[in-house]
Amino acid sequence: MTSEETIKQGKTLAIVSYFTFVGVLIALIMNLEKKNPFTAFHIRQMFGLIIMLIVSNVTEKYMDSWLGTILWFITFGCWLFGLYCAYKGEYKEIPYIGRKFQEWFRNIN
């Protein structure tokens, strides 16, 4: 299977993975049989974004509301970037931290 075919077959689930925690679970479950690398790449990115969202919410509630809000906007921008890349059919990591997400969640395939 060529890379273009892989992307074409995994694009829908990659996009679904960016729609809330439920979307990432749906994409993960549906990708268990197919093991599409494009979908898995974006699932890993979204798992990292969920962690970023949790960190921003905890920071806002228990530490500093301004810092938490700033972290939320950064997370939202990264989410938009990831969703756009999935829509365009690109393997682009979220800037600065996307590579770590790929390492941390490398068992998702």
C-alpha contacts under 8 A as a table, 3 or more apart, distances in Angstrom:
res1	aa1	res2	aa2	distance
1	M	5	E	6.19
1	M	6	T	6.57
2	T	5	E	5.24
2	T	6	T	6.24
3	S	6	T	4.97
3	S	7	I	6.18
4	E	7	I	5.15
4	E	8	K	6.08
5	E	8	K	5.01
5	E	9	Q	6.07
6	T	9	Q	5.28
6	T	10	G	6.09
6	T	36	N	6.60
6	T	37	P	7.33
6	T	38	F	6.65
7	I	10	G	5.15
7	I	11	K	5.59
7	I	38	F	5.69
7	I	39	T	7.91
7	I	89	G	6.02
8	K	11	K	5.41
8	K	89	G	7.53
9	Q	12	T	7.37
9	Q	36	N	7.68
10	G	13	L	5.64
10	G	14	A	6.08
10	G	36	N	5.90
10	G	37	P	7.74
10	G	38	F	5.75
10	G	39	T	5.05
11	K	14	A	5.01
11	K	15	I	6.24
11	K	38	F	7.22
11	K	39	T	6.64
11	K	86	A	6.45
11	K	87	Y	6.94
11	K	89	G	6.46
12	T	15	I	5.25
12	T	16	V	6.22
13	L	16	V	4.84
13	L	17	S	6.09
13	L	27	A	5.23
13	L	30	M	7.88
13	L	31	N	7.75
13	L	39	T	5.99
14	A	17	S	5.25
14	A	18	Y	7.16
14	A	27	A	7.03
14	A	38	F	7.05
14	A	39	T	4.53
14	A	40	A	7.55
14	A	42	H	5.52
14	A	43	I	6.70
14	A	86	A	5.86
15	I	18	Y	5.62
15	I	19	F	7.45
15	I	83	L	6.21
15	I	86	A	5.64
15	I	87	Y	6.32
16	V	19	F	5.55
16	V	23	G	5.35
16	V	24	V	6.80
16	V	26	I	7.73
16	V	27	A	6.33
17	S	20	T	7.39
17	S	21	F	7.88
17	S	23	G	4.71
17	S	24	V	3.88
17	S	25	L	7.31
17	S	26	I	7.25
17	S	27	A	5.35
17	S	28	L	7.73
17	S	42	H	7.03
17	S	43	I	5.79
17	S	46	M	6.74
18	Y	23	G	6.39
18	Y	24	V	6.38
18	Y	42	H	7.96
18	Y	43	I	7.80
18	Y	46	M	6.10
18	Y	79	W	7.33
18	Y	82	G	7.68
18	Y	83	L	6.10
19	F	22	V	7.20
19	F	23	G	4.86
19	F	24	V	6.90
20	T	23	G	5.26
20	T	24	V	6.67
21	F	24	V	5.27
21	F	25	L	6.37
21	F	50	I	7.45
22	V	25	L	5.11
22	V	26	I	6.17
23	G	26	I	5.06
23	G	27	A	6.12
24	V	27	A	5.08
24	V	28	L	5.97
24	V	43	I	6.23
24	V	46	M	7.02
24	V	47	F	7.58
25	L	28	L	4.98
25	L	29	I	6.09
26	I	29	I	5.27
26	I	30	M	6.04
27	A	30	M	5.18
27	A	31	N	5.91
27	A	39	T	7.63
27	A	43	I	7.27
28	L	31	N	5.17
28	L	32	L	6.35
28	L	40	A	7.57
28	L	43	I	6.86
29	I	32	L	5.38
30	M	33	E	6.84
30	M	34	K	7.48
31	N	34	K	5.08
31	N	35	K	5.29
31	N	36	N	6.47
31	N	39	T	7.21
31	N	40	A	7.45
32	L	35	K	5.59
32	L	109	N	7.66
35	K	39	T	7.91
35	K	40	A	7.22
35	K	109	N	5.74
36	N	39	T	5.46
36	N	40	A	6.23
36	N	109	N	7.28
37	P	40	A	4.96
37	P	41	F	6.01
37	P	109	N	6.36
38	F	41	F	5.17
38	F	42	H	6.59
38	F	91	Y	7.17
39	T	42	H	5.34
39	T	43	I	6.14
40	A	43	I	4.95
40	A	44	R	6.17
40	A	108	I	6.29
40	A	109	N	5.12
41	F	44	R	5.33
41	F	45	Q	6.45
41	F	91	Y	7.37
41	F	102	Q	7.17
41	F	109	N	7.76
42	H	45	Q	4.89
42	H	46	M	6.16
42	H	82	G	7.41
42	H	86	A	7.00
43	I	46	M	5.10
43	I	47	F	6.21
43	I	108	I	7.87
44	R	47	F	5.15
44	R	48	G	6.43
44	R	101	F	6.10
44	R	102	Q	5.93
44	R	105	F	5.74
44	R	106	R	7.56
44	R	108	I	6.89
45	Q	48	G	5.24
45	Q	49	L	6.39
45	Q	82	G	7.32
45	Q	93	E	7.32
45	Q	94	I	7.22
45	Q	98	G	6.35
45	Q	101	F	5.86
45	Q	102	Q	6.86
46	M	49	L	4.83
46	M	50	I	6.18
46	M	79	W	7.65
46	M	82	G	7.83
47	F	50	I	5.11
47	F	51	I	6.50
47	F	101	F	7.58
47	F	105	F	7.91
48	G	51	I	5.11
48	G	52	M	6.30
48	G	98	G	7.68
48	G	101	F	5.36
49	L	52	M	4.86
49	L	53	L	6.12
49	L	75	T	6.52
49	L	78	C	7.54
49	L	79	W	6.80
50	I	53	L	5.01
50	I	54	I	6.26
51	I	54	I	5.09
51	I	55	V	6.20
52	M	55	V	5.08
52	M	56	S	6.17
52	M	71	L	7.82
52	M	72	W	7.95
52	M	75	T	6.23
53	L	56	S	5.09
53	L	57	N	6.18
53	L	71	L	7.88
53	L	72	W	6.35
53	L	75	T	6.31
54	I	57	N	5.13
54	I	58	V	6.11
55	V	58	V	5.19
55	V	59	T	5.97
55	V	68	G	7.96
56	S	59	T	5.06
56	S	60	E	6.04
56	S	67	L	7.86
56	S	68	G	4.68
56	S	69	T	6.97
56	S	71	L	5.16
56	S	72	W	5.39
57	N	60	E	5.06
57	N	61	K	6.13
57	N	68	G	6.16
57	N	72	W	7.41
58	V	61	K	5.18
58	V	62	Y	5.86
58	V	63	M	7.49
58	V	68	G	7.46
59	T	62	Y	5.52
59	T	63	M	4.97
59	T	64	D	6.02
59	T	65	S	6.97
59	T	67	L	6.94
59	T	68	G	4.85
60	E	63	M	5.89
60	E	64	D	5.25
60	E	65	S	4.08
60	E	66	W	6.91
60	E	67	L	6.57
60	E	68	G	3.87
60	E	69	T	6.40
61	K	64	D	7.07
61	K	65	S	6.46
61	K	68	G	7.64
62	Y	65	S	7.99
63	M	68	G	7.87
64	D	67	L	5.37
64	D	68	G	6.15
65	S	68	G	5.06
65	S	69	T	6.07
66	W	69	T	5.08
66	W	70	I	6.20
67	L	70	I	5.07
67	L	71	L	6.16
68	G	71	L	5.04
68	G	72	W	6.09
69	T	72	W	4.95
69	T	73	F	6.33
70	I	73	F	5.20
70	I	74	I	6.30
71	L	74	I	5.02
71	L	75	T	6.11
72	W	75	T	5.02
72	W	76	F	6.08
73	F	76	F	4.92
73	F	77	G	6.13
74	I	77	G	5.11
74	I	78	C	6.23
75	T	78	C	5.05
75	T	79	W	6.07
76	F	79	W	4.95
76	F	80	L	6.25
77	G	80	L	5.14
77	G	81	F	6.24
78	C	81	F	4.96
78	C	82	G	6.14
78	C	94	I	6.17
78	C	95	P	7.69
79	W	82	G	5.13
79	W	83	L	6.09
80	L	83	L	5.15
80	L	84	Y	6.02
81	F	84	Y	5.15
81	F	85	C	6.19
81	F	94	I	6.99
82	G	85	C	5.13
82	G	86	A	6.20
82	G	92	K	7.65
82	G	93	E	7.54
82	G	94	I	6.43
83	L	86	A	5.13
83	L	87	Y	6.15
84	Y	87	Y	5.03
84	Y	88	K	6.13
85	C	88	K	5.01
85	C	89	G	6.00
85	C	90	E	5.05
85	C	91	Y	6.99
85	C	92	K	6.40
86	A	89	G	5.02
86	A	90	E	5.96
86	A	91	Y	7.62
87	Y	90	E	7.76
93	E	97	I	7.83
93	E	98	G	4.61
93	E	99	R	6.29
94	I	97	I	6.15
94	I	98	G	4.25
94	I	99	R	7.55
95	P	98	G	5.92
96	Y	99	R	7.29
97	I	100	K	5.34
97	I	101	F	6.57
98	G	101	F	5.02
98	G	102	Q	6.40
99	R	102	Q	5.13
99	R	103	E	6.40
100	K	103	E	4.97
100	K	104	W	5.97
101	F	104	W	5.15
101	F	105	F	5.99
102	Q	105	F	5.50
102	Q	106	R	5.56
103	E	106	R	5.15
105	F	108	I	5.77
106	R	109	N	7.12
